[in-house]
Protein backbone atom coordinates (compact mmCIF):
# COMPACT_ATOMS: atom_id res chain seq x y z
CA UNK A 1 0.00 0.00 0.00
CA UNK A 2 1.45 3.34 -1.01
CA UNK A 3 0.53 6.73 0.40
CA UNK A 4 1.13 9.96 -1.43
CA UNK A 5 1.02 13.21 0.50
CA UNK A 6 1.05 16.66 -1.06
CA UNK A 7 3.87 18.85 0.08
CA UNK A 8 2.61 21.55 2.46
CA UNK A 9 2.33 25.01 0.97
CA UNK A 10 4.48 27.55 2.84
CA UNK A 11 2.26 30.01 4.76
CA UNK A 12 3.86 33.05 3.12
CA UNK A 13 3.24 31.63 -0.36
CA UNK A 14 -0.34 30.74 0.57
CA UNK A 15 -1.06 34.26 1.83
CA UNK A 16 0.39 35.78 -1.33
CA UNK A 17 -1.68 33.51 -3.55
CA UNK A 18 -4.85 34.11 -1.53
CA UNK A 19 -4.39 37.90 -1.66
CA UNK A 20 -3.89 37.76 -5.43
CA UNK A 21 -7.13 35.79 -5.88
CA UNK A 22 -8.99 38.13 -3.52
CA UNK A 23 -7.86 41.25 -5.37
CA UNK A 24 -8.87 39.68 -8.67
CA UNK A 25 -12.32 38.91 -7.28
CA UNK A 26 -12.68 42.44 -5.87
CA UNK A 27 -11.70 43.90 -9.23
CA UNK A 28 -14.37 41.92 -11.07
CA UNK A 29 -17.03 42.89 -8.51
CA UNK A 30 -16.07 46.57 -8.67
CA UNK A 31 -16.07 46.61 -12.46
CA UNK A 32 -19.56 45.09 -12.42
CA UNK A 33 -20.82 47.70 -9.94
CA UNK A 34 -19.40 50.58 -11.98
CA UNK A 35 -21.26 49.36 -15.06
CA UNK A 36 -24.42 48.76 -13.03
CA UNK A 37 -24.47 52.34 -11.73
CA UNK A 38 -23.35 53.96 -14.96
CA UNK A 39 -20.02 55.23 -13.60
CA UNK A 40 -16.85 55.72 -15.60
CA UNK A 41 -14.25 52.95 -15.43
CA UNK A 42 -11.79 55.72 -14.54
CA UNK A 43 -13.05 55.37 -10.94
CA UNK A 44 -11.63 51.86 -10.78
CA UNK A 45 -8.17 52.69 -9.44
CA UNK A 46 -9.32 55.22 -6.82
CA UNK A 47 -12.10 53.03 -5.40
CA UNK A 48 -10.03 49.85 -5.53
CA UNK A 49 -7.32 51.51 -3.46
CA UNK A 50 -9.85 52.49 -0.79
CA UNK A 51 -11.57 49.09 -0.76
CA UNK A 52 -8.31 47.19 -0.36
CA UNK A 53 -7.16 49.47 2.46
CA UNK A 54 -10.45 49.05 4.34
CA UNK A 55 -10.73 45.29 3.80
CA UNK A 56 -7.19 44.70 5.05
CA UNK A 57 -7.40 46.94 8.11
CA UNK A 58 -10.98 46.98 9.45
CA UNK A 59 -11.30 44.04 11.85
CA UNK A 60 -14.66 43.66 13.67
CA UNK A 61 -14.38 42.89 17.38
CA UNK A 62 -16.18 39.61 18.03
CA UNK A 63 -15.91 40.12 21.80
CA UNK A 64 -18.24 43.15 21.41
CA UNK A 65 -20.67 41.11 19.28
CA UNK A 66 -19.74 43.10 16.18
CA UNK A 67 -21.24 42.28 12.80
CA UNK A 68 -18.66 40.52 10.64
CA UNK A 69 -19.12 42.81 7.62
CA UNK A 70 -16.67 45.72 7.39
CA UNK A 71 -19.48 47.75 5.76
CA UNK A 72 -21.04 48.24 9.20
CA UNK A 73 -17.95 50.15 10.31
CA UNK A 74 -17.21 52.07 7.13
CA UNK A 75 -18.74 55.37 6.06
CA UNK A 76 -18.43 57.02 2.67
CA UNK A 77 -18.45 60.82 2.82
CA UNK A 78 -18.89 62.68 -0.44
CA UNK A 79 -17.48 66.20 -0.92
CA UNK A 80 -18.26 68.17 -4.13
CA UNK A 81 -15.30 69.12 -6.29
CA UNK A 82 -11.73 67.86 -6.24
CA UNK A 83 -10.35 64.96 -8.25
CA UNK A 84 -10.36 61.19 -7.97
CA UNK A 85 -6.84 61.25 -6.55
CA UNK A 86 -8.16 63.20 -3.53
CA UNK A 87 -10.09 60.14 -2.33
CA UNK A 88 -8.62 58.84 0.90
CA UNK A 89 -9.29 56.72 3.96
CA UNK A 90 -9.63 58.60 7.24
CA UNK A 91 -9.26 56.49 10.37
CA UNK A 92 -11.88 57.94 12.68
CA UNK A 93 -15.34 59.51 12.57
CA UNK A 94 -16.25 62.22 10.06
CA UNK A 95 -19.36 64.39 10.15
CA UNK A 96 -20.51 67.65 8.57
CA UNK A 97 -20.37 70.06 11.48
CA UNK A 98 -18.85 73.36 12.59
CA UNK A 99 -17.89 74.72 15.99
CA UNK A 100 -20.26 77.21 17.63
CA UNK A 101 -17.92 80.20 17.79
CA UNK A 102 -15.17 81.37 15.47
CA UNK A 103 -12.83 81.81 18.45
CA UNK A 104 -13.17 78.17 19.49
CA UNK A 105 -10.32 75.83 18.62
CA UNK A 106 -10.70 73.93 15.36
CA UNK A 107 -7.78 71.57 15.92
CA UNK A 108 -7.13 69.85 19.26
CA UNK A 109 -4.48 67.22 19.91
CA UNK A 110 -5.54 64.47 22.33
CA UNK A 111 -8.88 66.10 23.22
CA UNK A 112 -10.94 65.09 26.24
CA UNK A 113 -14.42 64.54 24.84
CA UNK A 114 -17.79 64.87 26.55
CA UNK A 115 -20.99 63.70 24.83
CA UNK A 116 -24.29 65.30 25.89
CA UNK A 117 -27.59 63.96 24.52
CA UNK A 118 -29.74 66.83 25.83
CA UNK A 119 -29.79 70.60 25.38
CA UNK A 120 -27.70 72.91 27.53
CA UNK A 121 -30.32 75.59 27.97
CA UNK A 122 -32.72 77.02 30.53
CA UNK A 123 -36.27 75.70 30.31
CA UNK A 124 -38.73 78.43 31.26
CA UNK A 125 -42.04 77.53 32.86
CA UNK A 126 -44.94 78.58 30.66
CA UNK A 127 -48.06 80.35 31.97
CA UNK A 128 -46.16 81.64 34.97
CA UNK A 129 -45.92 85.37 35.66
CA UNK A 130 -42.39 86.61 36.34
CA UNK A 131 -40.47 89.79 35.74
CA UNK A 132 -37.92 89.84 32.93
CA UNK A 133 -35.09 90.66 35.33
CA UNK A 134 -35.95 87.67 37.50
CA UNK A 135 -36.07 85.33 34.50
CA UNK A 136 -32.72 86.54 33.17
CA UNK A 137 -31.12 86.14 36.60
CA UNK A 138 -32.56 82.64 37.03
CA UNK A 139 -31.36 81.64 33.56
CA UNK A 140 -27.83 82.91 34.16
CA UNK A 141 -27.57 81.16 37.54
CA UNK A 142 -28.94 77.93 36.08
CA UNK A 143 -26.53 77.95 33.14
CA UNK A 144 -23.52 78.91 35.26
CA UNK A 145 -24.24 76.00 37.60
CA UNK A 146 -24.52 73.54 34.71
CA UNK A 147 -21.46 74.85 32.88
CA UNK A 148 -19.47 74.64 36.13
CA UNK A 149 -20.48 70.96 36.40
CA UNK A 150 -19.30 70.37 32.83
CA UNK A 151 -15.99 72.18 33.30
CA UNK A 152 -15.29 70.39 36.60
CA UNK A 153 -14.27 67.33 34.56
CA UNK A 154 -12.07 69.46 32.28
CA UNK A 155 -13.27 68.42 28.83
CA UNK A 156 -11.71 70.24 25.88
CA UNK A 157 -14.40 69.22 23.38
CA UNK A 158 -18.16 69.13 24.06
CA UNK A 159 -20.45 67.49 21.50
CA UNK A 160 -24.17 68.14 22.05
CA UNK A 161 -27.02 66.36 20.32
CA UNK A 162 -29.33 69.36 20.73
CA UNK A 163 -28.86 73.11 21.32
CA UNK A 164 -26.69 75.22 23.61
CA UNK A 165 -27.96 78.64 24.72
CA UNK A 166 -25.97 81.75 23.81
CA UNK A 167 -25.01 82.50 27.41
CA UNK A 168 -23.79 78.91 27.91
CA UNK A 169 -21.76 79.23 24.70
CA UNK A 170 -20.00 82.31 26.06
CA UNK A 171 -19.27 80.60 29.39
CA UNK A 172 -17.83 77.55 27.64
CA UNK A 173 -15.77 79.71 25.30
CA UNK A 174 -14.26 81.54 28.29
CA UNK A 175 -13.32 78.14 29.73
CA UNK A 176 -11.53 77.17 26.54
CA UNK A 177 -13.99 74.42 25.59
CA UNK A 178 -14.81 73.81 21.93
CA UNK A 179 -18.50 73.05 21.30
CA UNK A 180 -20.45 71.54 18.41
CA UNK A 181 -24.25 71.21 18.54
CA UNK A 182 -27.02 69.33 16.73
CA UNK A 183 -24.80 66.27 16.37
CA UNK A 184 -26.84 63.37 14.98
CA UNK A 185 -27.51 60.44 17.34
CA UNK A 186 -25.77 57.94 15.05
CA UNK A 187 -22.67 60.15 14.98
CA UNK A 188 -22.74 60.35 18.78
CA UNK A 189 -22.89 56.55 18.89
CA UNK A 190 -19.90 56.22 16.54
CA UNK A 191 -17.83 58.69 18.54
CA UNK A 192 -18.80 56.99 21.80
CA UNK A 193 -17.60 53.64 20.45
CA UNK A 194 -14.39 54.96 18.93
CA UNK A 195 -13.35 57.23 21.79
CA UNK A 196 -14.78 55.14 24.64
CA UNK A 197 -16.81 58.11 25.91
CA UNK A 198 -19.94 57.79 28.03
CA UNK A 199 -23.08 59.42 26.64
CA UNK A 200 -24.62 61.80 29.14
CA UNK A 201 -28.42 62.05 29.12
CA UNK A 202 -28.51 65.22 31.23
CA UNK A 203 -26.01 67.51 32.96
CA UNK A 204 -27.96 66.88 36.17
CA UNK A 205 -26.68 63.29 36.08
CA UNK A 206 -23.05 64.33 35.67
CA UNK A 207 -20.68 63.07 38.36
CA UNK A 208 -17.09 61.98 38.82
CA UNK A 209 -17.81 58.52 37.42
CA UNK A 210 -18.45 59.97 33.97
CA UNK A 211 -15.87 58.74 31.44
CA UNK A 212 -14.44 61.33 29.04
CA UNK A 213 -13.53 60.09 25.58
CA UNK A 214 -10.05 60.25 24.09
CA UNK A 215 -8.65 60.32 20.58
CA UNK A 216 -5.46 61.46 18.86
CA UNK A 217 -6.88 64.50 17.09
CA UNK A 218 -10.01 66.58 16.57
CA UNK A 219 -9.75 68.64 13.41
CA UNK A 220 -12.12 70.85 11.43
CA UNK A 221 -11.44 71.05 7.70
CA UNK A 222 -13.26 73.40 5.35
CA UNK A 223 -13.99 72.68 1.68
CA UNK A 224 -14.95 75.36 -0.80
CA UNK A 225 -17.23 74.05 -3.52
CA UNK A 226 -17.97 75.55 -6.92
CA UNK A 227 -21.00 77.46 -5.59
CA UNK A 228 -18.73 79.36 -3.20
CA UNK A 229 -20.37 77.82 -0.14
CA UNK A 230 -17.93 76.46 2.46
C-alpha positions in Angstrom: 0.0 0.0 0.0 1.4 3.3 -1.0 0.5 6.7 0.4 1.1 10.0 -1.4 1.0 13.2 0.5 1.0 16.7 -1.1 3.9 18.8 0.1 2.6 21.6 2.5 2.3 25.0 1.0 4.5 27.5 2.8 2.3 30.0 4.8 3.9 33.0 3.1 3.2 31.6 -0.4 -0.3 30.7 0.6 -1.1 34.3 1.8 0.4 35.8 -1.3 -1.7 33.5 -3.5 -4.8 34.1 -1.5 -4.4 37.9 -1.7 -3.9 37.8 -5.4 -7.1 35.8 -5.9 -9.0 38.1 -3.5 -7.9 41.2 -5.4 -8.9 39.7 -8.7 -12.3 38.9 -7.3 -12.7 42.4 -5.9 -11.7 43.9 -9.2 -14.4 41.9 -11.1 -17.0 42.9 -8.5 -16.1 46.6 -8.7 -16.1 46.6 -12.5 -19.6 45.1 -12.4 -20.8 47.7 -9.9 -19.4 50.6 -12.0 -21.3 49.4 -15.1 -24.4 48.8 -13.0 -24.5 52.3 -11.7 -23.3 54.0 -15.0 -20.0 55.2 -13.6 -16.8 55.7 -15.6 -14.3 53.0 -15.4 -11.8 55.7 -14.5 -13.0 55.4 -10.9 -11.6 51.9 -10.8 -8.2 52.7 -9.4 -9.3 55.2 -6.8 -12.1 53.0 -5.4 -10.0 49.9 -5.5 -7.3 51.5 -3.5 -9.9 52.5 -0.8 -11.6 49.1 -0.8 -8.3 47.2 -0.4 -7.2 49.5 2.5 -10.4 49.0 4.3 -10.7 45.3 3.8 -7.2 44.7 5.1 -7.4 46.9 8.1 -11.0 47.0 9.4 -11.3 44.0 11.8 -14.7 43.7 13.7 -14.4 42.9 17.4 -16.2 39.6 18.0 -15.9 40.1 21.8 -18.2 43.1 21.4 -20.7 41.1 19.3 -19.7 43.1 16.2 -21.2 42.3 12.8 -18.7 40.5 10.6 -19.1 42.8 7.6 -16.7 45.7 7.4 -19.5 47.7 5.8 -21.0 48.2 9.2 -17.9 50.1 10.3 -17.2 52.1 7.1 -18.7 55.4 6.1 -18.4 57.0 2.7 -18.5 60.8 2.8 -18.9 62.7 -0.4 -17.5 66.2 -0.9 -18.3 68.2 -4.1 -15.3 69.1 -6.3 -11.7 67.9 -6.2 -10.3 65.0 -8.3 -10.4 61.2 -8.0 -6.8 61.2 -6.6 -8.2 63.2 -3.5 -10.1 60.1 -2.3 -8.6 58.8 0.9 -9.3 56.7 4.0 -9.6 58.6 7.2 -9.3 56.5 10.4 -11.9 57.9 12.7 -15.3 59.5 12.6 -16.2 62.2 10.1 -19.4 64.4 10.2 -20.5 67.6 8.6 -20.4 70.1 11.5 -18.9 73.4 12.6 -17.9 74.7 16.0 -20.3 77.2 17.6 -17.9 80.2 17.8 -15.2 81.4 15.5 -12.8 81.8 18.4 -13.2 78.2 19.5 -10.3 75.8 18.6 -10.7 73.9 15.4 -7.8 71.6 15.9 -7.1 69.8 19.3 -4.5 67.2 19.9 -5.5 64.5 22.3 -8.9 66.1 23.2 -10.9 65.1 26.2 -14.4 64.5 24.8 -17.8 64.9 26.6 -21.0 63.7 24.8 -24.3 65.3 25.9 -27.6 64.0 24.5 -29.7 66.8 25.8 -29.8 70.6 25.4 -27.7 72.9 27.5 -30.3 75.6 28.0 -32.7 77.0 30.5 -36.3 75.7 30.3 -38.7 78.4 31.3 -42.0 77.5 32.9 -44.9 78.6 30.7 -48.1 80.4 32.0 -46.2 81.6 35.0 -45.9 85.4 35.7 -42.4 86.6 36.3 -40.5 89.8 35.7 -37.9 89.8 32.9 -35.1 90.7 35.3 -36.0 87.7 37.5 -36.1 85.3 34.5 -32.7 86.5 33.2 -31.1 86.1 36.6 -32.6 82.6 37.0 -31.4 81.6 33.6 -27.8 82.9 34.2 -27.6 81.2 37.5 -28.9 77.9 36.1 -26.5 77.9 33.1 -23.5 78.9 35.3 -24.2 76.0 37.6 -24.5 73.5 34.7 -21.5 74.9 32.9 -19.5 74.6 36.1 -20.5 71.0 36.4 -19.3 70.4 32.8 -16.0 72.2 33.3 -15.3 70.4 36.6 -14.3 67.3 34.6 -12.1 69.5 32.3 -13.3 68.4 28.8 -11.7 70.2 25.9 -14.4 69.2 23.4 -18.2 69.1 24.1 -20.5 67.5 21.5 -24.2 68.1 22.1 -27.0 66.4 20.3 -29.3 69.4 20.7 -28.9 73.1 21.3 -26.7 75.2 23.6 -28.0 78.6 24.7 -26.0 81.7 23.8 -25.0 82.5 27.4 -23.8 78.9 27.9 -21.8 79.2 24.7 -20.0 82.3 26.1 -19.3 80.6 29.4 -17.8 77.5 27.6 -15.8 79.7 25.3 -14.3 81.5 28.3 -13.3 78.1 29.7 -11.5 77.2 26.5 -14.0 74.4 25.6 -14.8 73.8 21.9 -18.5 73.1 21.3 -20.5 71.5 18.4 -24.2 71.2 18.5 -27.0 69.3 16.7 -24.8 66.3 16.4 -26.8 63.4 15.0 -27.5 60.4 17.3 -25.8 57.9 15.1 -22.7 60.1 15.0 -22.7 60.4 18.8 -22.9 56.5 18.9 -19.9 56.2 16.5 -17.8 58.7 18.5 -18.8 57.0 21.8 -17.6 53.6 20.5 -14.4 55.0 18.9 -13.3 57.2 21.8 -14.8 55.1 24.6 -16.8 58.1 25.9 -19.9 57.8 28.0 -23.1 59.4 26.6 -24.6 61.8 29.1 -28.4 62.0 29.1 -28.5 65.2 31.2 -26.0 67.5 33.0 -28.0 66.9 36.2 -26.7 63.3 36.1 -23.1 64.3 35.7 -20.7 63.1 38.4 -17.1 62.0 38.8 -17.8 58.5 37.4 -18.4 60.0 34.0 -15.9 58.7 31.4 -14.4 61.3 29.0 -13.5 60.1 25.6 -10.0 60.3 24.1 -8.6 60.3 20.6 -5.5 61.5 18.9 -6.9 64.5 17.1 -10.0 66.6 16.6 -9.7 68.6 13.4 -12.1 70.8 11.4 -11.4 71.0 7.7 -13.3 73.4 5.3 -14.0 72.7 1.7 -14.9 75.4 -0.8 -17.2 74.1 -3.5 -18.0 75.5 -6.9 -21.0 77.5 -5.6 -18.7 79.4 -3.2 -20.4 77.8 -0.1 -17.9 76.5 2.5 
